[in-house]
Amino acid sequence: MKKPIRKWVIVAILILLIAYSAFATYNWLEGERIENRTLNDAVDLSDIPLWELSAMGFDVEYLIESDATDELLGERITRYFFHAITLSHSSSILHTLTNDEKYWLFERAMYNLNRFLAGINNRPNMKEILTTNLDALKQMDDILEEILRINNLTLIDAEKFLQLSGNLTAG
């Protein structure tokens, strides 16, 4: 009588192990699916800001040469400010998910750009400050134009962008 009970206990344990294994595998796959979706969403989130910021230097140069009003220039600077914030956040998400250094560097660079834009917006000498920094802004354009999507960013481009953003001065 002990033999049949022992068989059923072993069968029950095996069934429980199989069920637990299936549950753990499902949870692992679900977590991986969520991580991939988050990764794709972070990349998608950066598309428009990258595109907009890739023309920032040339746009600012045109506005200065056209003697645009301070209000129009301030509006553009505000738009670029928000794009830099968005790219900083999406880069942070990508760095967290991939642990890739290029995203951390790009996050820092966007933070620097964001801080610069916030510091000059609506200042009486905004045009003068932008003119002083125009070469760096146009070099940033060149880097961003090569990056169609943020996941195409290279470590070298991230380092260059960080250096350029660190050289921006507000006065």
N, C-alpha and C positions, 0 to 999 in steps of 0.2 A: 504494500500500500504506500510505502514511502517513495518508491520509485516513480509512480505516476504524479505525485505531488511535486516532486523535485523537477520532473519534466515540465510541468505547467509553470513552475516558478521560473525556470530557465527561459521558457518561451515568453513569459510575461516580461522578464527583464530585457530580452532581445527586442521585443516589440516596443518597449519604452525607450530603449537606446536608439532604435531606428526612428521613432517618432521625434525624439529629441534632436537627433542628427538632421532630420528633415526640417525641423523648426529653426535650428541654428543656421542651416544653409540658406533657408528662405530669408531670415533676418540679415545675413551677411550680403546676399544678393540685393536685397531691398536697400540696404545702406549704401552699397556701391552704386546702385541706380540713382539714388538721391544725390550722392556726391557728384556723379557725372552730370546730372541735371543742373546742379548748382554751378558747376564748372562752366557748362555751356551758357547758363544765364549770365554769369559774370563776364564772359567773353562778349555775348550779345549786348550787354549793358554798355560796354565800352565803344561800340561801333560808331555811334553818332558823335560822342565827344572827341574821339580820335579824328574823325573826319573834319569836324569844326575847328579843332585846334591845329590841324595840319595847315591851315591857311591864316592863322592868327597874325604872324609877323607881317605878311604881305598885306593883309587886311588893315592892320594898324598903320602901316606905312602909307597905304592909299588914303586912309582917313586923315592922316596928318598932312599929307601933300595937298589934299582937297580942302584943307582948312575946315574940317568938320567941326560942328559945335561940341562943346564939352559934354553936353547932355548925350549926344549920339555916341561919342567916344566912351563915356561912362556906361552907357547901356551895353556896348560891345564888351567892355572890360568885365562887367557883371556877368554876361553870358559865358565868357571864357572862365571866369571864377568858378561858376557852377559846373562847367565841364571838367575843370581840373579836380574839383571835389569828387565828381563821379568817377573819374579815372583813378583817383587815389583809393577810393573805396573798392572798386572792382579789382584793382591790383592787390589790395590787401586780402580780398577773398581768394584770389588766385594763388597768392603766396601761401596762405593758410592751407589750401587744398593740395598744392603741388610741392610746397617747400622749395620752390625755385627762386634763387637769389635775384634773378632779373626782375621779378615782380616786386620784390621788396625795394630794390633800387628805384624802380619806376614809381612806386608809391611815394617814396621820399622826394623824388623829383617833382611829382605832381603837388605834393605838399608845399614844396618851395615855391613853385609857380603860383599856387593858390595864395600863399602868404604874400607874395610880391603883388599880385593883382588886387588883393584886399587892401594892401597898404597904399596903393597909388590911386585907387578909385575915388573920384570926386575931389582930388587935391587940385589946388589952383595951378600947379605946375605939372599936371599930368602929361601933357604933350611933350614937355621937355624931358621928363623922366622916360617916357616911352621912346623918344628919339635916341636918348643915350643907350637904351637897352635894345634898340631895334636889330642890331646885328645878331645878338644872342637869340632873339625871338625868331628871326628868319632862319637861323641854323636849327632851331627846334622844329620849325616847319619842315625843313629838309629831312630830318630824322623821321618825323611822323608821317610824311608822305610815302616813305618806303614801307611803312607798317600798315598793311591793309586791315589786319585784325590784331588785337592785343596778343594773341597767342603766337603771332609771327615776330614778336619783339625778341631781339637778341640781347645777350648780356652786354655786348659791346655798345649797342644802341642805348641801352638803359644807363650804362655808365656815362656815356657822352651826354645824355639828356640830364642826368643828375649833375654833372659838372656845369653844364650851361645854366641850369636852373639855380645852382648855387652862386653863379656869378651875377645874377640879376640884382640890381641895387635900386632902392627906392629913394635915394637922395643922399 
